[in-house]
Amino acid sequence: MKKLSFLFLITAAFVSCSESKKENERELLWEENFDGIALNETVWNYELGNGCPNICGWGNNERQVYTKNNHRVENGNLIITAKKENDSTYTSTRLTTKGNKEFKYGYIEARAKIPTGNGIWPAFWMLGSNIGEVGWPMAGEIDILEYVGKEPHMAFTSLHTQDSHGNTINTKKTEIKDIEQGFHTYAIDWTEDFIEFFVDGNSVYKFVPKNKTQEVWPYNQPFYFLVNVAVGGNFGGPEVDDSIFPQEFVIDYIKVYSN
């Protein structure tokens, strides 16, 4: 029995070392730790307004107006605050790295604490950098994290492609019972062959198409990041609980590693 215990400990140590080695072999390509006193505007862009005239409601009948004033950098975190204003409008912030930080493949991870409540819709996601030329959904979309307050305890991870007509047929809804409590990590492992999604280090969904046409697999080009909090809309839901505001989406870091 002692021999078996010893062998088990040796095996466990070997597996642990192997996993650590694999993790350490990844090269850190970029990280955003939000350590300053303000947003780094050489990296981050603002998308402002309500999407009009091109895509009113941001294509999803969302109810918020995006401003530059609904965020702050504090204690090493980016904090996006969704608010209900006195004139009954909702305000929030939407940020992108388009044209500044774009990546093709890699292990991408964010650590974040989500806002909650009916009508709230935070997201950490990516769009193909050629969206200006080919449009959506041909450019592709990777939703590393979406959460909607109307479905508590659920994390949504999705891919939008031309083949799916933009719909979320390539998606997974995962129950995370404590998702509303504290920080969690949300990640993808993106290679030329597959995209695998992780929550708190646990694999929740893997997309491995056999025939990688551009309609099925637009994920062979650089993508950029988006971070935002929407209110209401097609996914967030038509009913918004005004008593929940203000609500904060807190992002500790975003890191990009080599595969």
Secondary structure, DSSP 8 states (H G I E B T S, - for coil): -HHHHHHHHHHHHHHHHHHHHHHHTS-EEEEE---SSS--TTT-EE--BT-TTTSGGGGTTB-EEE-SSSEEEETTEEEEEEEE-TTS-EEE-EEE-TTTSEESSEEEEEEEE---STTEEEEEEEEETTHHHH-TTTT-EEEEEE--TTSTTEEEEEEE-TTTTTS-SEEEEEE-TTTTSS-EEEEEEE-SS-EEEEETTEEEEEE--SS--TTT---SS-EEEEEEEEEBHHHH-S---GGG-SEEEEEEEEEEE--
